[in-house]
């Protein structure tokens, strides 16, 4: 570590729900080791965020989704489009 220049922490992460990858540079003086706490600790602290803890998608859920997509009609899609903000 150098006293004469800023020190940064490079953080690369992946969302456990959507699998999107993100990156962030955080100034060392703002860095908190608790940022890397596992999901259970975050949930206990009340910082669960937008998605509840759900776990992975199993084969039955994948088959059901595939069936529902296959059975969609044009009118269903039109109704969904009307409901969008």
Secondary structure as UniProt FT lines:
FT   STRAND          8..14
FT   TURN            16..18
FT   STRAND          21..27
FT   HELIX           28..30
FT   HELIX           33..36
FT   HELIX           39..44
FT   TURN            45..46
FT   HELIX           59..70
FT   HELIX           74..83
//
